[in-house]
Every structure is written in C-alpha cells, then in structure tokens.
C-alpha cells in the first residue's frame, strides 16, 4: 500500500557528501515516522536516523554531527544529507515508513547502495 522510492546513493570518497531521497506514495497516514536504516555486509540492519511527522529526530551516535534527516510532508519525502562520509558508512541504505495509527503499516524501500572509498 505504500511504495518507497529511493534515490541518491552512489560512490563517494571519504570526506565527501551524498543526499539520499525517499518519496512515499500510496495510502499515506500523515502521522508517521520515516527513517533511514543501513546494513553493511556481515552486519545487522541498524537505524541511522528517524523523523516523526512533527519533526522529532533521532540519530545513531555514529552519525551525529555528520548526517541530517529532514522531511517534506507535502511531498511525502524524507531526505538524508550525509556529510563527512567515512568508509564505515558504506552500506545499503533503506528508507522506512511506519504509521503511528496503524503500526503494522510498516514499509521498506528497496535499498540504495552507498559506497565510501578511503
């Protein structure tokens, strides 16, 4: 019911920046949390950053001060600005949507590869 289309991944050198976008479409509940997760080979999927409809933000300690999450509710789009990228940031990044009202409405994007070279 909710489709998440991600863009912006790619290859970047350490210290560089990328901006990920995720546009949600379908049956969108306005009271939702959108988030970015990532999963590197051999690692578990981990939360990178989340943002509620009201703008409450949480970041993983590993990205605080470097990454910024934002959203445009009118466009049902969430962004992840990634600065000062490190090789350890290399992972597949996944967009996530979760409704407050109906928590079972929990959807994932297909993932976009971010590779940071040293």
FENKAVEN-V459178 format. One record per pair of residues at least 4 apart in sequence whose ideal C-beta (glycine too) atoms are under 6 Angstrom apart, sorted by the first residue. I is the first residue (numbers start at 0). GAP is how many residues later the second one is. Records with the same first field share a line. If there is no record, write none. Layout:
BEGIN
I = GAP / GAP
END
This chain:
BEGIN
0 = 25 / 26
1 = 22 / 24 / 95 / 105
2 = 22 / 23
3 = 18 / 20 / 91 / 103 / 105
4 = 18
5 = 16 / 89 / 103 / 106
6 = 14
7 = 10 / 11 / 12 / 13
8 = 103 / 104 / 105
10 = 104
11 = 4 / 6 / 73 / 104
12 = 104
13 = 72 / 73 / 102 / 104
15 = 69
16 = 66
17 = 64
18 = 62
19 = 60 / 73
20 = 58
21 = 56 / 73 / 87
22 = 54
23 = 4 / 52 / 73
27 = 48
28 = 70 / 72
29 = 23
30 = 22 / 69 / 70
31 = 21 / 65 / 67
32 = 17 / 19 / 65
33 = 17 / 37 / 44 / 63
34 = 15 / 61
35 = 12 / 13 / 44 / 57
36 = 8 / 10 / 11 / 57 / 59
37 = 10 / 53 / 55
38 = 6 / 52 / 53
39 = 51
46 = 13
47 = 12 / 15
48 = 10 / 18 / 20
49 = 8
50 = 6 / 18 / 20
51 = 4
56 = 12
58 = 4 / 5
62 = 4
65 = 17 / 18
66 = 15
67 = 13
68 = 11
69 = 9
70 = 7
71 = 5
84 = 4 / 31
86 = 29 / 31
88 = 27
89 = 25 / 26
91 = 19 / 21
92 = 19 / 21
93 = 14 / 15 / 17
94 = 14
95 = 12
96 = 10
97 = 8
98 = 6
END
